[in-house]
Amino acid sequence: MMKAIQVTGDRLSWEDVDDQAELPADHVAIDVVWTAINRADLLQRAGVYPPPPGASDILGLEVSGRVSALGASVSGFEVGQEVCALLTGGGYATKVVVPAVQVLPVPKGYSLRKAAAIPEVFATAWLNLYQEAGLEPGQRVLLHAAASGLGTAVIQLATAFGNPVFATAGDAQKLEVCQQLGATGIWNRNDGSFVDAVKSWGGVDMVLDPVGGSYIADDQKVLNVDGRIVLIGLMGGRMAEVDLGLMLVKRHRLIGSTLRSRTVVDKGKVMQALQRHVWPLLSAGQIEPLIDSDWPITDVEAAMAYVADNKNTGKVLLQVAEDEK
């Protein structure tokens, strides 16, 4: 048996569940110590973002913990080793089984708590900035919802790789944090449209947009020639107006992007890129995940409500088990 968060209607409960799954040859079993809340968890709980076929229906897209068993073909890890992992589901539990290519050793000098804030946001940031948008040094980024866990990772990662960031958010204190993390342009969405401010900043080559809806039309207005909009969420609605003439003349691209539903091979490539390009920056202290708060797993209801109300700046973590260190 293991324990996991179960969703029954609107209620979340920490319950015993069967753990009868065999360990595939290319998978790793992890005793979970920490997990984290992502907006996808809120959407799944609400019934509008089901897990991909074959994935666990338990919430949770990332964990940190210790390797408890290795599949027959897995090499490079040891039982007891501290690791973090990108999941397709199953993180709100005491144990998870995950493809080995989605697991990485905890960065040098990192606690399990700190490592739990890395996988989902930095994988999403790398995927969309440098694989989907193909950013080159000097190209400029417009980032919406910039004080989220993802946003705070994007600001640091883009800045470290020579890509200036213009950040939008709905709170002055959150925008101050964005500046401290490296954003050189900011805009409070409560002050109206960001278009004139971003144009004055010099325009952008890429927009990372978790909002959609009416934002898409304004995103287009600030894009330079050959600019890309990478759409990663629908917080503002699924219907948008697109100026096809502007798209044609300026060679704009509108790219839809999700991480969760990608193949294990694709996720493995992202994680390999993180280990090669991002892990050294994390270990050196040049960048780091921003953690807003942590909660016991039994307080998951309150923690998810906190995220749903946009109160967090950075990641919100859930402690699943006692940390030995």
Secondary structure, DSSP 4 states (H G I P E B T S, - for coil): -EEEEEEETTEEEEEEE-------TTEEEEEEEEEE--HHHHHHHTTSSPPPTTS-SS--SEEEEEEEEE-TT--S--TT-EEEEE-SS--SBSEEEEEGGGEEEPPTT--HHHHTTSHHHHHHHHIIIIIIS---TT--EEESSTTBHHHHHHHHHHHHTT--EEEEES-HHHHHHHHHHT-SEEEEGGGS-SHHHHHHHT-EEEEEES--TTHHHHHHHHEEEEEEEEE---TT-S-----HHHHHHTT-EEEE--STTS-HHHHHHHHHHIIIIIHHHHHTTSS---EEEEEEGGGHHHHHHHHHTT--SBEEEEE-S----
